Amino acid sequence: MEPDVALDPERPDCTAIHLPCRHRFTALCLVYHWLLSENVRCPLCRAGPANGRLKRSLLPRHIRIPMKRQIFMTTPLPQKWFATHDIVCTLEGVDSHYKHTVRLECNPIESGFVLLSKDVTAIIMPVVMLQIVLRSPGHADLRFRSSCWFSAEGDFSVRVGISCITEGYYLIKKRGTLKAAFYVDSDFFKQMAWNHDNNLPPPPFDTSPYVIRDL
């Protein structure tokens, strides 16, 4: 969204806000600052009501939605988001149409998130396809791109399937356990989370073929 977009489409010439303290700001930049900082004070001199808040619901939709998305995409996901959403992994066997579903724990790292299951030794099939799904009440499931077929057999510690730098599926053997894992880049995960919460289809996936290797 360009900074000279009018807050009121009926007055396209009005793209600035003059505050009582005599400071002047581009309207969209000031409104975005107020939403992000949760106050309505002057960004320069801090003049303004101590407990004032901008009521987001009163903003025009063409302003409210892009700003809400921008804030969502540029700030860390709060813990309450994870408390109200389930992140699961489906495991489908090559010789069976039945899918097992396991919940994943989300572990933030500097570049994104590592989603890790509990031990799936009892339900894993010799050859398996994995897929990550976002779930929450009132919203349709949103699915990440599924993996290729993985062999869960053989002697390995970590078996990974990667098609692009933003995501990858893992099978991890350690101390007699086998766990499924998924790495996803922070920006792509938040894009999927935004689309899920707003009942939008997933963004385009990278369709490069998966490369399987043992680490």
N, C-alpha and C positions, 0 to 999 in steps of 0.2 A: 504494500500500500504506500503510495507516494505521500510525503509530508504535507503537500498543498491540497490534499483532498478536503472538501468541505465537510464539516460535521453535519450541516443541514443542506441536503441537496437542493432545497428551494432557495438557498442563498449561497450559491457557489463562489461568490466573491469573498465570503467571510472565512478566512483560513487562519486567522490569528486571534489570540486572546490577550486582552490588556487587563492586568490585575490591578486591584486598588493600590498596591505598592508602587505602581507605575512601570513595573517590568512587563515586557511583551514577549510572547512565545508563539511559535507555530502551534496551532490548535491541537493537531494530532499528537505532536511530541509531548505537549503538556498533559493531555488527557492520559496518554500512555504512562507517563511518569507518575501521575496520581494513582492510577490503577496499581502500578507496580509497588509504589511506596505506601499505599493504603492511607494516604492523607491528601489534603487539598491545600497544602501550603506552597508558597513561592519556592521554586527550586534554588533560587539565588539567595534571597534574604530571609527565607523561612517565615515570612509574614503569613498570617492566616489563622483560621480556627484550629485550636489545639486538638479537638476530637472529631474534626470533620472527616467525612468519607465520601467518595464519589459512588453514587448508586449505579452500579454497572447495568442493571436492568433497564434504566431509563435512556441509555445510549442507543442511537439508531443501530439497527441490526447490521448494516453495511460497515459500521465501525466496531461494534461490540464483538462480533464473531472473529474477525481477523486479529483484533487485539488479544482476545482471550486465547486464541491459538498461539500467537507469538509468545505470550507469557508462559503458556504450557510447555512450548518447545524449548525455551531458553532458561528455564529454572528446573532444579532437581525435582523429580517426582516425590511428593510427600509420602510419608509412611501410611497415611490414611488411604491413599490410592491402592497400595498393595493390600491393605486390610479389607478392602471392598471388592477385590478382584481375585480370581483364581487363574494361575498359569499352570497349564497341564500339558503333558506330553502323551500322545497316543502312540502305541507300539503295535504295528500290524505285521503279522507273519506272512511270508511269501506264499505259503500253502494254506492260509486260512484267511477268511474275510472277517474274522472276529478281531476287534481291536481292544487291547488293554489300555486303560487310562491311568496315569500316575500324576500326582501333584508335584510341582517343582518349587524348590526354595530359590528365591532371588538373591544373589550376592553381587552388590554393586562393586565394580572395579573402576579404575581411572578412565578407561576408554568405553565402558559399556556395562553389560550385565552378564553374569554367568548363572544360568538356571540349572539346578542340579536336583536329580531325583534321589529317592531312597534306593535301597538295594532292590533290583528288579530280577535277580537271579531266578526266582521261582516262576516268573511269568515270561521271561525272555524267550524268543524263538530263535532257531539256528540262523535264520536270515530274517532281518527285520527292517521295516521302514518307520522312521520317526517323524512326528509332526507336532509343532508347538501350537497351542490354542489359548487365546485369551477369553475369559468368561467373567460375566458379572450379571447380577439380576437386572432384568429389564432390557438387556441388549443381546443381540444375536452373537453367537460365537464368531470370533475373527481368527482365521488360521494363517500362520506363517507358511511359507513354501515348505513342502515336505522334503525329507531327505531322499537320497537314492536308496537302493537296497543295501543293507549292511550285513556282513557276516559277523555274528557274535561269537563265533568259534575260533579256536586257535590260541596261540600263545602271544598275548600282547598286554601291554599296560594301558595304553591310550590309543584308541582307533578313532580317527577323525575323518569326517567328510566335509570338505570345504569347496564352495563354488565361487565365493567372493569375499572381500575383506570385511564385510559388515556382519557376517553370520557364519556359524558352523555347528554341525552336530558331532557329538562325541559319545563313545562308549568307553567307560573307565573301569578297569579291573584293579582291585586293590584288596589285599588281605581276605581273599575268598568272597568278595562281593563284586557285583557288576552294577554300575550306575549309568544312567543316561544323562547327558548334559547338553546344553546349548549355549553358545556364545552369541550375543547380538550387540552390535554397535548402539551406543546410547541414543543417537539421533534417530536411527531407524526404529528402535524400540518405542520411542516416544511418538513417532509418526503412527505406528501401529496402534498404540494406546489411544491417541487422539481419535483416530478413525473408528476404533471400537466404541469409544464413549459417545461418539456422535453419529453412530449407525451408518458409517460410510464404508465403502468397499476398501479392501487393502490397497496400498499403493503398488505400482508395478514392481514385480520382483526381478532380480537379476536372474536370467535364464541360462547362465553359463553352466556347463555340466559339472557335477560334483567329482572331486578327486579324492579317493580314499587312500589314506596312508596310516601307518603305525608310527607313533612317536616314541 
